[in-house]
Amino acid sequence: MNSAVRHARILLLGMLIALAGCSERSPDWTLYDVSGHLPDLQFELQAAGDKTFTDDNLDGKTVLMFFGYASCPDICPTTMAQLSEIMRMLGDDAKDVRIVFVSVDPHRDTPDILQAYVNAFNPNAIGLTGDERTIARLAKRYRIAYQIEKPKPGDSEDVYNVTHSQGVYVFDNRGKARLLASDSEDTQAFAADVRKLIEQTRT
């Protein structure tokens, strides 16, 4: 395990412990139950095509939100591949679910680059970013920790490492934070929880 992955896992563990009542799993869910411990889905970010995208655009959808960056070498592609597999496992229910990938590296990740990246995994995925202040504010809202290292002497200004906490936030179709998945979740169990949440909130 490289140092970046180890650091990211430590950040996720710290986040889980910080969420009062969420360091243990609920008997009702395989994932961590964060109901009442995190704020509702709310943001205003930039999407491909120079479009503004907000939580209102996801009204009525169950949302799987993940923070990362397009040039991430290991955590992000692994997570995106898992989320894509979950969408496949959901079958017809996948139409009511959206993957939202938020970049913590707005310097390198333009909205168009992000959308091309997520499209390679799933057509229902949405890549979003914003300026540094907007991303920092959103990350703080959901207790995401990340760190952008300075380029090493002699390297291009676009060559640097980014460390970020892992975890997928699951919001129900009313925008309520409901579940948090770690990077070690079983894909079938993850999909089962998402399907259960869809069924519980279906009108």
Backbone as CSV, one residue per row, in Angstrom:
resi,resn,N_x,N_y,N_z,CA_x,CA_y,CA_z,C_x,C_y,C_z
1,MET,0.854,-1.191,0.000,0.000,0.000,0.000,0.891,1.242,0.000
2,ASN,0.699,2.145,-0.981,1.545,3.325,-1.007,1.095,4.343,0.038
3,SER,1.941,5.350,0.264,1.685,6.300,1.345,0.428,7.121,1.110
4,ALA,0.115,7.445,-0.165,-1.076,8.242,-0.462,-2.347,7.480,-0.099
5,VAL,-2.384,6.192,-0.446,-3.554,5.379,-0.115,-3.677,5.225,1.395
6,ARG,-2.547,4.987,2.059,-2.577,4.834,3.517,-3.082,6.107,4.179
7,HIS,-2.599,7.242,3.711,-3.027,8.532,4.264,-4.519,8.733,4.042
8,ALA,-5.006,8.390,2.852,-6.428,8.554,2.544,-7.287,7.685,3.446
9,ARG,-6.833,6.475,3.734,-7.605,5.589,4.612,-7.623,6.107,6.042
10,ILE,-6.517,6.692,6.477,-6.474,7.291,7.802,-7.453,8.456,7.883
11,LEU,-7.522,9.254,6.808,-8.444,10.378,6.773,-9.893,9.894,6.847
12,LEU,-10.206,8.802,6.131,-11.567,8.271,6.170,-11.893,7.756,7.558
13,LEU,-10.971,7.044,8.182,-11.202,6.527,9.527,-11.469,7.672,10.495
14,GLY,-10.680,8.733,10.377,-10.892,9.885,11.245,-12.250,10.514,11.027
15,MET,-12.692,10.560,9.767,-14.001,11.126,9.465,-15.108,10.277,10.081
16,LEU,-14.990,8.963,9.984,-16.010,8.080,10.550,-16.084,8.226,12.067
17,ILE,-14.936,8.318,12.696,-14.906,8.470,14.156,-15.493,9.819,14.557
18,ALA,-15.230,10.848,13.728,-15.720,12.191,14.049,-17.235,12.291,13.949
19,LEU,-17.832,11.447,13.147,-19.287,11.468,13.016,-19.900,10.731,14.196
20,ALA,-20.384,11.498,15.135,-20.929,10.896,16.344,-22.000,9.870,16.010
21,GLY,-21.862,8.702,16.593,-22.846,7.653,16.391,-22.676,6.896,15.094
22,CYS,-21.643,7.245,14.301,-21.484,6.602,12.994,-20.264,5.704,12.927
23,SER,-19.536,5.536,14.007,-18.356,4.690,13.964,-18.724,3.218,14.028
24,GLU,-19.992,2.923,14.294,-20.469,1.552,14.254,-21.593,1.448,13.241
25,ARG,-21.711,0.290,12.637,-22.730,0.103,11.618,-24.086,-0.175,12.247
26,SER,-25.115,0.350,11.609,-26.482,0.105,12.052,-26.887,-1.310,11.660
27,PRO,-27.686,-1.981,12.480,-28.155,-3.320,12.103,-29.052,-3.308,10.880
28,ASP,-29.559,-2.140,10.509,-30.464,-2.030,9.365,-29.728,-1.890,8.031
29,TRP,-28.427,-1.576,8.099,-27.671,-1.297,6.881,-26.302,-1.979,6.937
30,THR,-25.775,-2.295,5.762,-24.390,-2.763,5.670,-23.445,-1.571,5.720
31,LEU,-23.821,-0.474,5.066,-23.013,0.743,5.062,-23.205,1.487,6.388
32,TYR,-22.418,2.534,6.592,-22.543,3.349,7.794,-23.775,4.250,7.680
33,ASP,-24.607,4.227,8.684,-25.814,5.048,8.712,-25.454,6.429,9.254
34,VAL,-25.537,7.461,8.395,-25.188,8.822,8.815,-26.422,9.730,8.864
35,SER,-27.594,9.138,8.906,-28.829,9.924,8.956,-28.806,10.869,10.157
36,GLY,-29.016,12.145,9.889,-29.045,13.126,10.959,-27.686,13.637,11.384
37,HIS,-26.614,13.117,10.788,-25.266,13.520,11.196,-24.536,14.355,10.148
38,LEU,-25.094,14.426,8.954,-24.495,15.227,7.898,-25.582,16.087,7.257
39,PRO,-25.200,17.239,6.697,-26.200,18.134,6.099,-26.770,17.579,4.800
40,ASP,-27.910,18.137,4.416,-28.554,17.750,3.159,-27.647,18.060,1.973
41,LEU,-27.973,17.441,0.851,-27.244,17.703,-0.380,-27.501,19.132,-0.832
42,GLN,-26.444,19.901,-0.946,-26.581,21.304,-1.357,-25.253,21.777,-1.939
43,PHE,-25.289,22.251,-3.180,-24.073,22.755,-3.808,-24.426,23.528,-5.070
44,GLU,-23.472,24.294,-5.547,-23.533,24.954,-6.851,-22.151,24.846,-7.462
45,LEU,-22.020,24.017,-8.492,-20.729,23.733,-9.094,-20.809,23.883,-10.611
46,GLN,-19.662,23.657,-11.263,-19.586,23.800,-12.708,-19.530,22.429,-13.374
47,ALA,-20.366,22.258,-14.402,-20.408,21.016,-15.169,-19.864,21.268,-16.570
48,ALA,-19.720,20.194,-17.330,-19.226,20.303,-18.701,-20.119,21.228,-19.526
49,GLY,-19.511,21.823,-20.545,-20.276,22.735,-21.397,-20.502,24.088,-20.770
50,ASP,-19.685,24.433,-19.766,-19.786,25.739,-19.096,-21.164,25.946,-18.473
51,LYS,-21.708,24.862,-17.898,-23.024,24.929,-17.274,-22.905,24.928,-15.756
52,THR,-23.784,25.665,-15.096,-23.877,25.625,-13.642,-24.795,24.466,-13.261
53,PHE,-24.344,23.679,-12.292,-25.082,22.486,-11.879,-25.281,22.557,-10.367
54,THR,-26.521,22.387,-9.916,-26.816,22.466,-8.488,-27.522,21.190,-8.022
55,ASP,-27.733,21.115,-6.726,-28.456,19.973,-6.169,-29.878,19.883,-6.721
56,ASP,-30.434,21.003,-7.164,-31.782,20.982,-7.749,-31.835,20.111,-9.003
57,ASN,-30.706,20.017,-9.714,-30.663,19.180,-10.912,-30.769,17.698,-10.592
58,LEU,-30.634,17.353,-9.323,-30.675,15.949,-8.905,-31.950,15.629,-8.127
59,ASP,-32.905,16.527,-8.190,-34.157,16.329,-7.464,-34.820,15.018,-7.881
60,GLY,-35.164,14.201,-6.902,-35.818,12.931,-7.176,-34.872,11.783,-7.454
61,LYS,-33.554,12.035,-7.409,-32.570,10.992,-7.671,-31.832,10.602,-6.386
62,THR,-31.534,9.338,-6.258,-30.613,8.886,-5.221,-29.216,9.198,-5.723
63,VAL,-28.372,9.792,-4.874,-27.072,10.300,-5.309,-25.937,9.571,-4.592
64,LEU,-24.968,9.117,-5.386,-23.732,8.535,-4.861,-22.634,9.551,-5.124
65,MET,-22.220,10.299,-4.096,-21.273,11.395,-4.267,-19.893,11.008,-3.754
66,PHE,-18.910,11.289,-4.587,-17.534,10.914,-4.286,-16.610,12.080,-4.604
67,PHE,-15.646,12.350,-3.734,-14.674,13.419,-3.943,-13.338,12.803,-4.365
68,GLY,-12.749,13.336,-5.428,-11.467,12.811,-5.894,-10.870,13.737,-6.932
69,TYR,-10.133,13.175,-7.894,-9.583,13.978,-8.986,-9.236,13.065,-10.152
70,ALA,-9.260,13.627,-11.359,-9.198,12.817,-12.569,-7.869,12.096,-12.757
71,SER,-6.774,12.660,-12.287,-5.479,12.016,-12.475,-5.080,11.142,-11.295
72,CYS,-6.015,10.858,-10.412,-5.785,9.967,-9.264,-5.359,8.589,-9.791
73,PRO,-4.258,8.032,-9.289,-3.740,6.785,-9.859,-4.407,5.516,-9.364
74,ASP,-5.088,5.554,-8.216,-5.577,4.286,-7.670,-6.967,4.370,-7.043
75,ILE,-7.152,5.226,-6.059,-8.409,5.263,-5.302,-9.596,5.601,-6.192
76,CYS,-9.474,6.654,-6.978,-10.622,7.139,-7.757,-11.061,6.159,-8.852
77,PRO,-10.145,5.650,-9.664,-10.615,4.703,-10.682,-11.191,3.431,-10.084
78,THR,-10.642,2.993,-8.957,-11.184,1.800,-8.293,-12.596,2.065,-7.798
79,THR,-12.805,3.226,-7.175,-14.131,3.580,-6.667,-15.122,3.773,-7.804
80,MET,-14.707,4.460,-8.858,-15.600,4.671,-9.993,-15.983,3.350,-10.652
81,ALA,-15.042,2.429,-10.730,-15.343,1.115,-11.299,-16.362,0.378,-10.432
82,GLN,-16.207,0.490,-9.102,-17.165,-0.159,-8.204,-18.551,0.465,-8.343
83,LEU,-18.619,1.794,-8.403,-19.913,2.462,-8.538,-20.578,2.108,-9.870
84,SER,-19.774,1.982,-10.912,-20.314,1.572,-12.203,-20.891,0.167,-12.129
85,GLU,-20.212,-0.722,-11.418,-20.712,-2.088,-11.252,-21.997,-2.089,-10.430
86,ILE,-22.073,-1.233,-9.419,-23.294,-1.122,-8.625,-24.453,-0.672,-9.498
87,MET,-24.203,0.291,-10.374,-25.255,0.747,-11.277,-25.736,-0.394,-12.157
88,ARG,-24.815,-1.214,-12.624,-25.202,-2.361,-13.453,-26.059,-3.331,-12.651
89,MET,-25.680,-3.557,-11.389,-26.400,-4.493,-10.544,-27.796,-3.984,-10.187
90,LEU,-27.983,-2.674,-10.185,-29.284,-2.106,-9.845,-30.314,-2.319,-10.948
91,GLY,-29.869,-2.611,-12.144,-30.801,-2.853,-13.242,-31.666,-1.641,-13.530
92,ASP,-32.975,-1.833,-13.598,-33.894,-0.735,-13.916,-33.857,0.380,-12.867
93,ASP,-33.490,0.036,-11.626,-33.435,1.057,-10.576,-32.324,2.082,-10.817
94,ALA,-31.367,1.742,-11.673,-30.247,2.654,-11.930,-30.711,3.968,-12.543
95,LYS,-31.864,3.959,-13.191,-32.365,5.198,-13.801,-32.679,6.247,-12.751
96,ASP,-32.854,5.818,-11.508,-33.173,6.738,-10.416,-31.943,7.100,-9.583
97,VAL,-30.760,6.769,-10.084,-29.512,6.983,-9.336,-28.534,7.783,-10.190
98,ARG,-27.784,8.672,-9.548,-26.732,9.405,-10.238,-25.435,9.336,-9.433
99,ILE,-24.345,9.067,-10.125,-23.012,9.152,-9.539,-22.536,10.593,-9.727
100,VAL,-22.095,11.227,-8.653,-21.575,12.596,-8.731,-20.131,12.592,-8.250
101,PHE,-19.225,12.909,-9.154,-17.787,12.943,-8.866,-17.356,14.404,-8.755
102,VAL,-16.943,14.824,-7.567,-16.529,16.209,-7.326,-15.014,16.264,-7.218
103,SER,-14.387,17.095,-8.024,-12.931,17.183,-8.008,-12.437,18.116,-6.897
104,VAL,-11.407,17.653,-6.195,-10.734,18.496,-5.204,-9.475,19.118,-5.816
105,ASP,-9.321,18.966,-7.136,-8.140,19.469,-7.856,-8.593,20.372,-9.005
106,PRO,-9.221,21.502,-8.669,-9.789,22.345,-9.726,-8.756,22.973,-10.652
107,HIS,-7.497,23.027,-10.236,-6.458,23.615,-11.082,-6.267,22.794,-12.358
108,ARG,-6.271,21.461,-12.222,-6.056,20.597,-13.389,-7.352,20.064,-13.983
109,ASP,-8.384,19.937,-13.163,-9.625,19.303,-13.611,-10.649,20.325,-14.073
110,THR,-10.717,20.521,-15.380,-11.790,21.352,-15.918,-13.072,20.516,-15.956
111,PRO,-14.232,21.156,-16.026,-15.484,20.398,-16.099,-15.518,19.410,-17.265
112,ASP,-14.991,19.816,-18.413,-15.010,18.931,-19.584,-14.089,17.726,-19.394
113,ILE,-12.927,17.946,-18.779,-12.012,16.839,-18.483,-12.678,15.863,-17.527
114,LEU,-13.331,16.391,-16.507,-14.002,15.538,-15.522,-15.119,14.714,-16.148
115,GLN,-15.914,15.345,-17.010,-17.021,14.609,-17.606,-16.514,13.503,-18.527
116,ALA,-15.446,13.783,-19.255,-14.862,12.744,-20.103,-14.344,11.589,-19.247
117,TYR,-13.789,11.930,-18.096,-13.263,10.902,-17.187,-14.386,10.009,-16.665
118,VAL,-15.447,10.600,-16.149,-16.520,9.781,-15.566,-17.311,9.039,-16.639
119,ASN,-17.394,9.610,-17.849,-18.105,8.941,-18.927,-17.462,7.600,-19.274
120,ALA,-16.161,7.502,-19.031,-15.460,6.262,-19.325,-15.925,5.134,-18.403
121,PHE,-16.548,5.496,-17.286,-17.026,4.503,-16.330,-18.525,4.274,-16.424
122,ASN,-19.295,5.367,-16.504,-20.747,5.219,-16.494,-21.417,6.434,-17.130
123,PRO,-22.407,6.223,-18.003,-23.061,7.355,-18.666,-23.949,8.177,-17.742
124,ASN,-24.288,7.637,-16.567,-25.110,8.377,-15.610,-24.271,9.116,-14.573
125,ALA,-22.963,9.135,-14.773,-22.072,9.839,-13.840,-21.924,11.294,-14.258
126,ILE,-21.738,12.159,-13.282,-21.627,13.597,-13.520,-20.343,14.091,-12.875
127,GLY,-19.496,14.750,-13.651,-18.262,15.327,-13.133,-18.427,16.803,-12.852
128,LEU,-18.073,17.230,-11.649,-18.292,18.617,-11.246,-17.053,19.197,-10.573
129,THR,-16.893,20.501,-10.707,-15.798,21.189,-10.027,-16.206,22.644,-9.781
130,GLY,-15.277,23.421,-9.254,-15.525,24.831,-8.965,-14.206,25.480,-8.617
131,ASP,-14.243,26.722,-8.185,-12.989,27.354,-7.793,-12.536,26.801,-6.446
132,GLU,-11.313,27.127,-6.062,-10.720,26.550,-4.857,-11.561,26.828,-3.611
133,ARG,-12.077,28.037,-3.498,-12.863,28.399,-2.319,-14.172,27.600,-2.259
134,THR,-14.807,27.429,-3.403,-16.065,26.678,-3.449,-15.844,25.222,-3.074
135,ILE,-14.782,24.622,-3.620,-14.481,23.223,-3.309,-14.135,23.061,-1.834
136,ALA,-13.346,23.985,-1.304,-12.973,23.903,0.117,-14.199,24.011,1.013
137,ARG,-15.123,24.875,0.653,-16.338,25.050,1.450,-17.213,23.788,1.395
138,LEU,-17.335,23.190,0.210,-18.139,21.979,0.074,-17.492,20.807,0.806
139,ALA,-16.173,20.706,0.698,-15.461,19.634,1.394,-15.635,19.751,2.905
140,LYS,-15.576,20.958,3.409,-15.783,21.179,4.842,-17.198,20.791,5.245
141,ARG,-18.175,21.087,4.391,-19.572,20.783,4.687,-19.764,19.279,4.928
142,TYR,-19.046,18.470,4.138,-19.210,17.021,4.264,-18.009,16.336,4.914
143,ARG,-17.182,17.150,5.586,-16.063,16.644,6.384,-15.069,15.846,5.544
144,ILE,-14.840,16.332,4.339,-13.837,15.733,3.463,-12.502,16.414,3.731
145,ALA,-11.479,15.605,3.944,-10.133,16.133,4.133,-9.327,15.888,2.854
146,TYR,-8.618,16.896,2.402,-7.744,16.703,1.247,-6.560,17.643,1.347
147,GLN,-5.506,17.299,0.646,-4.285,18.094,0.694,-3.641,18.091,-0.685
148,ILE,-3.322,19.264,-1.191,-2.638,19.409,-2.474,-1.203,19.827,-2.187
149,GLU,-0.271,18.967,-2.559,1.135,19.237,-2.293,1.706,20.179,-3.356
150,LYS,2.707,20.933,-2.970,3.363,21.823,-3.922,4.234,21.003,-4.873
151,PRO,4.371,21.453,-6.129,5.261,20.742,-7.062,6.684,20.699,-6.518
152,LYS,7.385,19.609,-6.812,8.770,19.491,-6.386,9.640,20.431,-7.215
153,PRO,10.739,20.896,-6.646,11.629,21.803,-7.382,12.020,21.220,-8.736
154,GLY,11.842,22.001,-9.772,12.197,21.554,-11.109,11.052,20.928,-11.876
155,ASP,9.961,20.554,-11.179,8.806,19.954,-11.847,7.874,21.033,-12.392
156,SER,7.078,20.652,-13.360,6.062,21.555,-13.896,5.057,21.890,-12.795
157,GLU,4.414,23.049,-12.927,3.422,23.452,-11.934,2.195,22.545,-11.953
158,ASP,2.063,21.739,-13.002,0.936,20.810,-13.082,1.279,19.414,-12.585
159,VAL,2.473,19.243,-12.061,2.902,17.936,-11.549,2.977,18.010,-10.029
160,TYR,2.001,17.432,-9.360,1.968,17.435,-7.905,1.029,16.336,-7.434
161,ASN,1.126,16.006,-6.170,0.307,14.942,-5.595,-0.884,15.524,-4.838
162,VAL,-1.966,14.781,-4.836,-3.163,15.156,-4.091,-3.561,13.973,-3.216
163,THR,-3.813,14.241,-1.953,-4.305,13.219,-1.030,-5.702,13.620,-0.586
164,HIS,-6.609,12.667,-0.570,-7.975,12.990,-0.162,-8.589,11.819,0.587
165,SER,-9.538,12.127,1.464,-10.211,11.064,2.199,-11.112,10.290,1.259
166,GLN,-11.254,9.019,1.562,-12.082,8.149,0.738,-13.484,8.058,1.335
167,GLY,-14.388,7.557,0.546,-15.744,7.376,1.031,-16.757,7.863,0.013
168,VAL,-17.855,7.144,-0.105,-18.946,7.525,-0.998,-20.150,7.898,-0.152
169,TYR,-20.656,9.100,-0.355,-21.831,9.580,0.365,-23.079,9.215,-0.430
170,VAL,-24.052,8.639,0.259,-25.303,8.253,-0.393,-26.426,9.141,0.147
171,PHE,-27.041,9.896,-0.759,-28.165,10.773,-0.423,-29.434,10.182,-1.018
172,ASP,-30.529,10.261,-0.275,-31.781,9.732,-0.812,-32.384,10.710,-1.818
173,ASN,-33.527,10.354,-2.377,-34.111,11.161,-3.450,-34.728,12.469,-2.962
174,ARG,-34.631,12.725,-1.664,-35.050,14.017,-1.112,-33.849,14.862,-0.708
175,GLY,-32.644,14.361,-1.024,-31.423,15.096,-0.729,-30.921,14.935,0.689
176,LYS,-31.447,13.956,1.428,-31.005,13.716,2.797,-29.799,12.780,2.799
177,ALA,-28.771,13.125,3.579,-27.612,12.240,3.731,-28.030,11.010,4.524
178,ARG,-27.829,9.836,3.954,-28.303,8.622,4.591,-27.210,7.611,4.923
179,LEU,-26.261,7.420,3.995,-25.277,6.352,4.170,-23.890,6.824,3.754
180,LEU,-22.885,6.175,4.326,-21.498,6.443,3.960,-20.799,5.109,3.751
181,ALA,-20.181,4.954,2.584,-19.476,3.716,2.251,-17.973,3.941,2.329
182,SER,-17.270,3.020,2.956,-15.820,3.076,2.976,-15.278,2.432,1.708
183,ASP,-13.959,2.448,1.552,-13.350,1.888,0.347,-13.308,0.363,0.364
184,SER,-13.665,-0.243,1.485,-13.565,-1.702,1.589,-14.920,-2.395,1.521
185,GLU,-15.957,-1.660,1.121,-17.290,-2.241,1.099,-17.421,-3.341,0.036
186,ASP,-18.150,-4.377,0.380,-18.495,-5.412,-0.585,-19.466,-4.826,-1.602
187,THR,-19.192,-5.025,-2.873,-19.993,-4.398,-3.915,-21.440,-4.868,-3.892
188,GLN,-21.673,-6.150,-3.692,-23.040,-6.660,-3.656,-23.817,-6.077,-2.483
189,ALA,-23.168,-5.993,-1.318,-23.830,-5.432,-0.141,-24.104,-3.941,-0.344
190,PHE,-23.176,-3.239,-0.966,-23.335,-1.817,-1.265,-24.556,-1.632,-2.165
191,ALA,-24.630,-2.411,-3.228,-25.754,-2.319,-4.155,-27.079,-2.646,-3.467
192,ALA,-27.060,-3.630,-2.574,-28.276,-4.017,-1.857,-28.779,-2.871,-0.985
193,ASP,-27.851,-2.151,-0.329,-28.260,-1.009,0.497,-28.841,0.109,-0.359
194,VAL,-28.242,0.356,-1.508,-28.754,1.406,-2.389,-30.155,1.037,-2.885
195,ARG,-30.339,-0.217,-3.266,-31.658,-0.656,-3.727,-32.688,-0.533,-2.595
196,LYS,-32.288,-0.895,-1.392,-33.188,-0.797,-0.238,-33.581,0.653,0.013
197,LEU,-32.613,1.563,-0.107,-32.894,2.984,0.093,-33.859,3.503,-0.977
198,ILE,-33.653,3.086,-2.214,-34.555,3.492,-3.296,-35.979,3.025,-3.001
199,GLU,-36.097,1.780,-2.566,-37.435,1.228,-2.287,-38.099,1.934,-1.127
200,GLN,-37.307,2.305,-0.109,-37.870,2.973,1.065,-38.390,4.368,0.733
201,THR,-37.753,5.029,-0.218,-38.097,6.421,-0.498,-38.892,6.583,-1.781
202,ARG,-39.241,5.489,-2.405,-40.024,5.552,-3.633,-41.444,6.024,-3.329
203,THR,-41.930,6.985,-4.095,-43.276,7.522,-3.868,-44.272,6.945,-4.858
